[in-house]
Amino acid sequence: MSLAITKEEGAETASETLLPDRPVSPHPNLVTVAGLKALEVQLHQTRAAYEAAQKIEEVNERRRQSAIPLRDMRYFAARLRTAQVVSDPTSSDTVAFGSTVTFRRDDGRVQTYRIVGEDEADPKSGSISFVSPVARLLMGKAVGDVVGASDQELEIISIS
């Protein structure tokens, strides 16, 4: 009976500790300077979490607590290895990677977003990924341009 319990615990632990890698985008890994620093911080934090988990004495609990930080360390290390830092745009004539763009929607809403890399995008905080549908529509456009987006138009008000 104790052998069955051991096998069950082993299978449970294996499923909890053999996590699949986080998906990596097929797009170029463009980042702002701040985005690169954020990736470095996230890698440091996941390393610290992994090292803390390694101090747990009980082997199955140590494996469980190590699984997510180990997976995340692989992800952030790969993202840092492939990061291509893009300097802030030197001109505000057209929307580019790193630009902050304000636009008006058909319904009158005015929104402002900075166009950044995928890992640093956070729409709730005012940043969108350069591969997002809205960013793709806006890239290369100037103040006053109107672009279409899913049955509505966006008018660019300002670029900085």
N, CA, C and O of each residue as an XYZ file, in Angstrom:
640
protein
N       0.825     -1.195      0.000
C       0.000      0.000      0.000
C       0.863      1.250      0.000
O       0.529      2.219     -0.682
N       1.945      1.260      0.731
C       2.775      2.459      0.741
C       3.407      2.689     -0.634
O       3.682      3.833     -0.994
N       3.643      1.621     -1.410
C       4.181      1.773     -2.752
C       3.184      2.505     -3.647
O       3.586      3.359     -4.436
N       1.893      2.188     -3.542
C       0.860      2.861     -4.334
C       0.789      4.337     -3.981
O       0.650      5.187     -4.860
N       0.883      4.631     -2.724
C       0.842      6.035     -2.299
C       2.051      6.767     -2.858
O       1.934      7.896     -3.334
N       3.212      6.126     -2.800
C       4.427      6.743     -3.330
C       4.287      7.004     -4.812
O       4.664      8.078     -5.280
N       3.749      6.046     -5.577
C       3.575      6.231     -7.015
C       2.602      7.360     -7.299
O       2.836      8.178     -8.189
N       1.504      7.409     -6.541
C       0.528      8.486     -6.734
C       1.163      9.839     -6.481
O       1.002     10.765     -7.276
N       1.880      9.956     -5.381
C       2.524     11.231     -5.072
C       3.544     11.588     -6.137
O       3.676     12.756     -6.501
N       4.273     10.587     -6.646
C       5.268     10.837     -7.684
C       4.624     11.334     -8.964
O       5.143     12.260     -9.589
N       3.513     10.748     -9.371
C       2.818     11.175    -10.592
C       2.249     12.569    -10.421
O       2.314     13.395    -11.331
N       1.688     12.825     -9.243
C       1.125     14.154     -8.979
C       2.230     15.203     -9.018
O       2.069     16.268     -9.614
N       3.345     14.891     -8.379
C       4.453     15.839     -8.364
C       4.992     16.071     -9.765
O       5.310     17.206    -10.121
N       5.100     15.022    -10.562
C       5.609     15.173    -11.923
C       4.718     16.096    -12.742
O       5.222     16.948    -13.474
N       3.411     15.943    -12.630
C       2.505     16.801    -13.407
C       2.560     18.244    -12.930
O       2.301     19.164    -13.706
N       2.895     18.449    -11.663
C       2.987     19.799    -11.123
C       4.344     20.445    -11.380
O       4.467     21.669    -11.327
N       5.358     19.637    -11.655
C       6.700     20.193    -11.780
C       7.228     20.202    -13.206
O       8.208     20.891    -13.486
N       6.616     19.469    -14.101
C       7.057     19.452    -15.493
C       6.147     20.366    -16.311
O       5.346     19.902    -17.122
N       6.281     21.639    -16.088
C       5.429     22.608    -16.763
C       5.933     22.860    -18.185
O       7.140     22.903    -18.421
N       5.011     23.023    -19.119
C       5.445     23.364    -20.478
C       6.016     24.780    -20.493
O       5.652     25.616    -19.666
N       6.906     25.036    -21.434
C       7.476     26.369    -21.554
C       6.398     27.386    -21.882
O       5.391     27.061    -22.511
N       6.617     28.612    -21.451
C       5.715     29.700    -21.814
C       5.847     29.921    -23.309
O       6.952     29.844    -23.845
N       4.741     30.195    -23.995
C       4.835     30.417    -25.442
C       5.642     31.674    -25.754
O       5.523     32.694    -25.075
N       6.458     31.577    -26.789
C       7.270     32.703    -27.234
C       6.710     33.179    -28.562
O       6.465     32.382    -29.468
N       6.513     34.455    -28.666
C       5.942     35.058    -29.869
C       6.828     34.819    -31.088
O       8.053     34.793    -30.976
N       6.208     34.645    -32.247
C       6.989     34.494    -33.477
C       7.500     35.837    -34.021
O       8.306     35.862    -34.951
N       7.038     36.938    -33.448
C       7.422     38.273    -33.909
C       8.801     38.647    -33.377
O       9.253     38.086    -32.379
N       9.472     39.590    -34.036
C      10.749     40.070    -33.497
C      10.536     40.581    -32.073
O       9.489     41.144    -31.756
N      11.530     40.378    -31.231
C      11.423     40.759    -29.818
C      11.916     42.192    -29.633
O      12.963     42.425    -29.029
N      11.149     43.152    -30.161
C      11.484     44.559    -30.016
C      11.131     45.012    -28.608
O      10.070     44.671    -28.084
N      12.030     45.785    -27.996
C      11.791     46.302    -26.650
C      12.283     47.740    -26.566
O      13.182     48.146    -27.302
N      11.685     48.498    -25.668
C      12.195     49.822    -25.336
C      13.322     49.626    -24.319
O      13.525     48.519    -23.820
N      14.038     50.676    -24.019
C      15.082     50.599    -22.989
C      14.453     50.179    -21.658
O      14.997     49.339    -20.940
N      13.303     50.774    -21.340
C      12.598     50.415    -20.096
C      12.131     48.963    -20.139
O      12.151     48.275    -19.119
N      11.714     48.498    -21.306
C      11.276     47.113    -21.448
C      12.412     46.129    -21.207
O      12.208     45.077    -20.601
N      13.599     46.463    -21.675
C      14.769     45.609    -21.445
C      15.070     45.538    -19.951
O      15.346     44.463    -19.418
N      15.017     46.676    -19.285
C      15.264     46.697    -17.833
C      14.205     45.889    -17.091
O      14.514     45.199    -16.119
N      12.964     45.973    -17.544
C      11.881     45.209    -16.905
C      12.120     43.709    -17.065
O      11.882     42.943    -16.131
N      12.587     43.285    -18.232
C      12.902     41.866    -18.437
C      14.021     41.427    -17.494
O      13.967     40.337    -16.923
N      15.029     42.276    -17.334
C      16.141     41.950    -16.424
C      15.638     41.811    -14.994
O      16.046     40.894    -14.281
N      14.761     42.706    -14.570
C      14.195     42.649    -13.216
C      13.373     41.373    -13.047
O      13.478     40.694    -12.026
N      12.554     41.049    -14.054
C      11.726     39.845    -13.951
C      12.592     38.591    -13.881
O      12.276     37.669    -13.129
N      13.681     38.540    -14.654
C      14.580     37.388    -14.584
C      15.205     37.309    -13.198
O      15.295     36.222    -12.629
N      15.631     38.424    -12.652
C      16.225     38.451    -11.308
C      15.211     37.958    -10.262
O      15.558     37.172     -9.380
N      13.962     38.423    -10.366
C      12.930     38.019     -9.406
C      12.633     36.516     -9.502
O      12.450     35.851     -8.482
N      12.588     35.990    -10.720
C      12.302     34.549    -10.848
C      13.482     33.718    -10.352
O      13.287     32.641     -9.790
N      14.699     34.208    -10.556
C      15.873     33.505    -10.004
C      15.811     33.475     -8.488
O      16.100     32.452     -7.868
N      15.434     34.600     -7.889
C      15.329     34.677     -6.426
C      14.249     33.712     -5.917
O      14.440     33.045     -4.900
N      13.130     33.643     -6.619
C      12.051     32.724     -6.221
C      12.514     31.267     -6.349
O      12.197     30.432     -5.502
N      13.262     30.975     -7.410
C      13.779     29.614     -7.609
C      14.771     29.269     -6.495
O      14.712     28.180     -5.924
N      15.668     30.186     -6.190
C      16.662     29.933     -5.138
C      15.984     29.744     -3.778
O      16.418     28.913     -2.980
N      14.938     30.501     -3.517
C      14.198     30.331     -2.260
C      13.537     28.962     -2.212
O      13.523     28.309     -1.168
N      12.994     28.533     -3.331
C      12.335     27.217     -3.381
C      13.342     26.093     -3.171
O      13.001     25.057     -2.600
N      14.570     26.285     -3.622
C      15.588     25.249     -3.474
C      15.980     25.011     -2.016
O      16.610     24.001     -1.703
N      15.619     25.915     -1.141
C      15.936     25.774      0.281
C      14.898     24.954      1.034
O      15.087     24.644      2.211
N      13.804     24.600      0.365
C      12.759     23.793      0.990
C      13.286     22.365      1.144
O      13.793     21.780      0.187
N      13.165     21.814      2.336
C      13.732     20.494      2.608
C      12.956     19.364      1.956
O      13.564     18.459      1.384
N      11.640     19.387      2.023
C      10.818     18.293      1.487
C      10.893     18.329     -0.045
O      10.515     19.316     -0.676
N      11.390     17.229     -0.628
C      11.718     17.198     -2.052
C      10.518     17.472     -2.964
O      10.646     18.225     -3.929
N       9.362     16.880     -2.678
C       8.201     17.107     -3.543
C       7.720     18.554     -3.470
O       7.344     19.139     -4.485
N       7.732     19.123     -2.278
C       7.329     20.522     -2.135
C       8.349     21.443     -2.806
O       7.978     22.445     -3.418
N       9.621     21.103     -2.690
C      10.674     21.882     -3.349
C      10.459     21.878     -4.867
O      10.580     22.916     -5.518
N      10.145     20.719     -5.417
C       9.889     20.613     -6.866
C       8.663     21.429     -7.268
O       8.682     22.134     -8.277
N       7.598     21.328     -6.472
C       6.374     22.093     -6.776
C       6.648     23.595     -6.754
O       6.228     24.325     -7.652
N       7.353     24.046     -5.720
C       7.628     25.481     -5.573
C       8.653     25.996     -6.596
O       8.709     27.195     -6.871
N       9.450     25.098     -7.148
C      10.468     25.479     -8.135
C       9.934     25.517     -9.560
O      10.525     26.171    -10.419
N       8.837     24.834     -9.826
C       8.368     24.636    -11.201
C       8.106     25.943    -11.948
O       8.624     26.142    -13.047
N       7.320     26.817    -11.368
C       6.976     28.070    -12.058
C       8.197     28.975    -12.201
O       8.433     29.487    -13.295
N       8.985     29.197    -11.142
C      10.175     30.034    -11.338
C      11.154     29.456    -12.371
O      11.763     30.213    -13.127
N      11.312     28.148    -12.412
C      12.216     27.534    -13.386
C      11.718     27.771    -14.809
O      12.498     28.117    -15.696
N      10.422     27.584    -15.020
C       9.838     27.839    -16.340
C       9.999     29.314    -16.712
O      10.377     29.632    -17.839
N       9.714     30.211    -15.771
C       9.800     31.642    -16.043
C      11.243     32.092    -16.272
O      11.487     32.994    -17.074
N      12.197     31.480    -15.580
C      13.609     31.817    -15.825
C      13.994     31.489    -17.264
O      14.686     32.269    -17.919
N      13.544     30.327    -17.757
C      13.842     29.961    -19.153
C      13.243     30.991    -20.103
O      13.888     31.408    -21.064
N      12.006     31.399    -19.830
C      11.316     32.360    -20.688
C      12.044     33.708    -20.700
O      12.373     34.229    -21.766
N      12.295     34.268    -19.514
C      12.910     35.591    -19.451
C      14.348     35.572    -19.973
O      14.792     36.546    -20.581
N      15.068     34.499    -19.747
C      16.427     34.400    -20.292
C      16.377     34.399    -21.822
O      17.192     35.052    -22.473
N      15.428     33.672    -22.387
C      15.285     33.639    -23.853
C      14.869     35.009    -24.381
O      15.374     35.454    -25.411
N      13.962     35.674    -23.692
C      13.511     36.997    -24.144
C      14.645     38.021    -24.047
O      14.749     38.903    -24.899
N      15.481     37.919    -23.039
C      16.632     38.826    -22.944
C      17.650     38.533    -24.044
O      18.235     39.454    -24.614
N      17.857     37.262    -24.336
C      18.810     36.866    -25.386
C      18.387     37.401    -26.753
O      19.235     37.769    -27.566
N      17.084     37.445    -27.006
C      16.591     37.833    -28.331
C      16.113     39.280    -28.396
O      15.648     39.734    -29.441
N      16.226     40.010    -27.280
C      15.729     41.385    -27.239
C      16.489     42.283    -28.218
O      17.716     42.239    -28.310
N      15.727     43.087    -28.934
C      16.289     44.081    -29.851
C      15.821     45.444    -29.347
O      14.664     45.821    -29.534
N      16.731     46.178    -28.706
C      16.372     47.471    -28.135
C      16.168     48.480    -29.259
O      17.019     48.645    -30.133
N      15.027     49.144    -29.215
C      14.695     50.184    -30.191
C      14.685     51.516    -29.441
O      13.958     51.690    -28.463
N      15.495     52.435    -29.913
C      15.554     53.765    -29.286
C      14.234     54.482    -29.479
O      13.470     54.181    -30.397
N      13.981     55.434    -28.599
C      12.779     56.259    -28.745
C      12.832     56.982    -30.083
O      13.911     57.349    -30.550
N      11.687     57.186    -30.694
C      11.669     57.869    -31.992
C      12.251     59.284    -31.875
O      12.058     59.970    -30.872
N      12.958     59.694    -32.914
C      13.561     61.028    -32.917
C      12.600     62.074    -33.467
O      12.846     63.274    -33.350
N      11.511     61.615    -34.063
C      10.542     62.529    -34.657
C       9.141     62.130    -34.209
O       8.860     60.961    -33.944
N       8.277     63.128    -34.133
C       6.880     62.835    -33.818
C       5.992     63.104    -35.033
O       4.794     63.351    -34.900
N       6.605     63.052    -36.223
C       5.847     63.257    -37.462
C       4.914     62.092    -37.757
O       3.784     62.291    -38.206
N       5.391     60.872    -37.504
C       4.569     59.684    -37.746
C       4.671     58.748    -36.548
O       5.629     58.810    -35.777
N       3.683     57.891    -36.402
C       3.646     56.923    -35.304
C       4.690     55.842    -35.572
O       4.745     55.270    -36.661
N       5.515     55.572    -34.563
C       6.560     54.557    -34.669
C       6.634     53.789    -33.346
O       5.985     54.150    -32.365
N       7.432     52.734    -33.343
C       7.678     51.991    -32.111
C       8.219     52.976    -31.075
O       9.161     53.718    -31.354
N       7.629     52.983    -29.892
C       8.036     53.886    -28.828
C       7.240     55.181    -28.779
O       7.332     55.925    -27.803
N       6.460     55.460    -29.818
C       5.634     56.681    -29.833
C       4.479     56.555    -28.853
O       3.992     55.463    -28.559
N       4.061     57.710    -28.359
C       2.813     57.799    -27.614
C       1.836     58.487    -28.553
O       2.094     59.593    -29.029
N       0.731     57.840    -28.813
C      -0.229     58.362    -29.788
C      -1.600     58.506    -29.137
O      -2.060     57.624    -28.413
N      -2.235     59.633    -29.412
C      -3.590     59.885    -28.932
C      -4.504     59.890    -30.146
O      -4.203     60.518    -31.161
N      -5.626     59.182    -30.031
C      -6.569     59.107    -31.147
C      -7.997     59.167    -30.627
O      -8.278     58.875    -29.465
N      -8.890     59.558    -31.536
C     -10.319     59.655    -31.211
C     -11.043     58.554    -31.974
O     -10.812     58.346    -33.166
N     -11.919     57.856    -31.269
C     -12.752     56.823    -31.890
C     -14.043     57.451    -32.409
O     -14.379     58.581    -32.054
N     -14.762     56.710    -33.251
C     -16.051     57.168    -33.793
C     -17.031     57.586    -32.701
O     -17.802     58.531    -32.872
N     -16.991     56.867    -31.572
C     -17.955     57.144    -30.504
C     -17.536     58.330    -29.633
O     -18.188     58.624    -28.632
N     -16.453     59.009    -30.010
C     -16.005     60.189    -29.294
C     -14.956     59.930    -28.227
O     -14.346     60.874    -27.724
N     -14.733     58.664    -27.869
C     -13.718     58.346    -26.854
C     -12.334     58.742    -27.368
O     -12.000     58.513    -28.531
N     -11.555     59.327    -26.501
C     -10.175     59.670    -26.820
C      -9.281     58.757    -25.995
O      -9.446     58.646    -24.781
N      -8.332     58.104    -26.660
C      -7.445     57.175    -25.972
C      -5.997     57.503    -26.313
O      -5.689     57.971    -27.409
N      -5.123     57.250    -25.356
C      -3.694     57.478    -25.542
C      -2.946     56.205    -25.161
O      -3.160     55.646    -24.085
N      -2.066     55.753    -26.055
C      -1.256     54.563    -25.804
C       0.163     54.796    -26.285
O       0.402     55.511    -27.258
N       1.097     54.177    -25.583
C       2.482     54.128    -26.048
C       2.659     52.769    -26.717
O       2.204     51.754    -26.190
N       3.311     52.745    -27.862
C       3.528     51.501    -28.597
C       4.877     50.920    -28.175
O       5.925     51.539    -28.356
N       4.822     49.713    -27.607
C       5.996     49.089    -26.986
C       6.091     47.616    -27.390
O       5.306     47.134    -28.207
N       7.057     46.912    -26.810
C       7.238     45.489    -27.062
C       6.150     44.644    -26.421
O       5.409     45.108    -25.554
N       6.068     43.406    -26.859
C       5.004     42.514    -26.388
C       5.051     42.251    -24.879
O       4.009     42.231    -24.224
N       6.240     42.053    -24.329
C       6.345     41.745    -22.901
C       6.054     42.939    -22.015
O       5.705     42.768    -20.847
N       6.192     44.148    -22.547
C       5.973     45.337    -21.724
C       4.602     45.965    -21.937
O       4.251     46.919    -21.242
N       3.829     45.455    -22.875
C       2.513     46.015    -23.161
C       1.551     45.770    -21.999
O       1.484     44.675    -21.439
N       0.812     46.821    -21.657
C      -0.195     46.749    -20.604
C      -1.255     47.807    -20.909
O      -1.153     48.942    -20.444
N      -2.278     47.436    -21.694
C      -3.286     48.423    -22.106
C      -3.908     49.191    -20.955
O      -4.210     50.375    -21.101
N      -4.108     48.546    -19.814
C      -4.708     49.233    -18.664
C      -3.809     50.355    -18.155
O      -4.285     51.323    -17.562
N      -2.512     50.217    -18.391
C      -1.561     51.244    -17.953
C      -1.142     52.172    -19.091
O      -0.264     53.016    -18.911
N      -1.763     52.022    -20.259
C      -1.502     52.955    -21.342
C      -0.443     52.547    -22.340
O       0.133     53.405    -23.009
N      -0.167     51.244    -22.459
C       0.785     50.794    -23.476
C       0.215     49.590    -24.215
O      -0.438     48.727    -23.629
N       0.482     49.556    -25.527
C       0.030     48.428    -26.344
C       1.211     47.885    -27.142
O       2.168     48.600    -27.439
N       1.119     46.621    -27.476
C       2.165     45.956    -28.245
C       2.172     46.443    -29.690
O       1.126     46.734    -30.269
N       3.366     46.524    -30.255
C       3.504     46.940    -31.650
C       2.843     45.964    -32.615
O       2.622     46.310    -33.775
N       2.524     44.754    -32.166
C       1.857     43.783    -33.045
C       0.345     43.753    -32.831
O      -0.358     42.981    -33.485
N      -0.157     44.582    -31.926
C      -1.605     44.627    -31.711
C      -2.284     45.234    -32.937
O      -1.675     46.031    -33.651
N      -3.530     44.865    -33.185
C      -4.236     45.398    -34.357
C      -4.280     46.929    -34.404
O      -4.088     47.515    -35.469
N      -4.528     47.579    -33.273
C      -4.593     49.044    -33.260
C      -3.222     49.636    -33.586
O      -3.125     50.560    -34.394
N      -2.165     49.115    -32.967
C      -0.819     49.633    -33.233
C      -0.450     49.456    -34.699
O       0.135     50.352    -35.307
N      -0.787     48.318    -35.260
C      -0.473     48.084    -36.678
C      -1.166     49.099    -37.581
O      -0.594     49.552    -38.573
N      -2.399     49.453    -37.229
C      -3.122     50.463    -38.010
C      -2.462     51.835    -37.899
O      -2.408     52.581    -38.876
N      -1.968     52.162    -36.725
C      -1.447     53.497    -36.457
C      -0.010     53.715    -36.947
O       0.359     54.836    -37.295
N       0.791     52.664    -36.975
C       2.205     52.791    -37.335
C       2.357     53.425    -38.719
O       1.708     53.027    -39.687
N       3.232     54.418    -38.774
C       3.515     55.080    -40.034
C       2.550     56.200    -40.386
O       2.744     56.884    -41.391
N       1.528     56.397    -39.590
C       0.521     57.429    -39.863
C       0.879     58.714    -39.132
O       1.683     58.707    -38.200
N       0.267     59.832    -39.568
C       0.559     61.158    -39.020
C      -0.684     61.754    -38.358
O      -1.791     61.233    -38.498
N      -0.480     62.851    -37.637
C      -1.591     63.571    -37.010
C      -2.582     63.964    -38.108
O      -2.197     64.456    -39.169
N      -3.871     63.734    -37.824
C      -4.928     64.041    -38.786
C      -5.330     62.855    -39.635
O      -6.412     62.854    -40.223
N      -4.463     61.823    -39.713
C      -4.819     60.631    -40.483
C      -5.951     59.884    -39.801
O      -6.060     59.867    -38.575
N      -6.792     59.265    -40.625
C      -7.900     58.452    -40.135
C      -7.673     57.040    -40.643
O      -7.459     56.825    -41.836
N      -7.720     56.071    -39.724
C      -7.523     54.663    -40.079
C      -8.723     53.861    -39.621
O      -9.383     54.231    -38.649
N      -9.014     52.770    -40.306
C     -10.146     51.917    -39.952
C      -9.750     50.795    -39.031
O      -8.662     50.228    -39.132
N     -10.665     50.485    -38.123
C     -10.446     49.375    -37.191
C     -11.784     48.741    -36.854
O     -12.615     49.353    -36.185
N     -11.993     47.513    -37.316
C     -13.212     46.741    -37.048
C     -14.472     47.614    -37.035
O     -15.077     47.849    -35.989
N     -14.833     48.070    -38.186
C     -16.054     48.856    -38.398
C     -16.068     50.208    -37.690
O     -17.132     50.798    -37.499
N     -14.904     50.697    -37.304
C     -14.863     52.048    -36.777
C     -13.564     52.707    -37.203
O     -12.605     52.034    -37.582
N     -13.544     54.013    -37.137
C     -12.378     54.752    -37.560
C     -11.692     55.395    -36.363
O     -12.334     55.771    -35.382
N     -10.366     55.512    -36.468
C      -9.576     56.159    -35.448
C      -8.899     57.371    -36.091
O      -8.253     57.242    -37.131
N      -9.044     58.533    -35.480
C      -8.396     59.743    -35.994
C      -7.237     60.092    -35.065
O      -7.428     60.276    -33.863
N      -6.051     60.180    -35.625
C      -4.869     60.500    -34.822
C      -4.893     61.988    -34.468
O      -4.946     62.853    -35.342
N      -4.852     62.259    -33.169
C      -4.910     63.623    -32.650
C      -3.516     64.167    -32.349
O      -3.212     65.320    -32.657
N      -2.663     63.320    -31.739
C      -1.304     63.767    -31.416
C      -0.350     62.590    -31.335
O      -0.742     61.450    -31.088
N       0.922     62.911    -31.552
C       2.003     61.906    -31.474
C       3.128     62.539    -30.687
O       3.521     63.675    -30.954
N       3.645     61.808    -29.722
C       4.817     62.312    -28.983
C       5.760     61.174    -28.699
O       6.809     61.379    -28.087
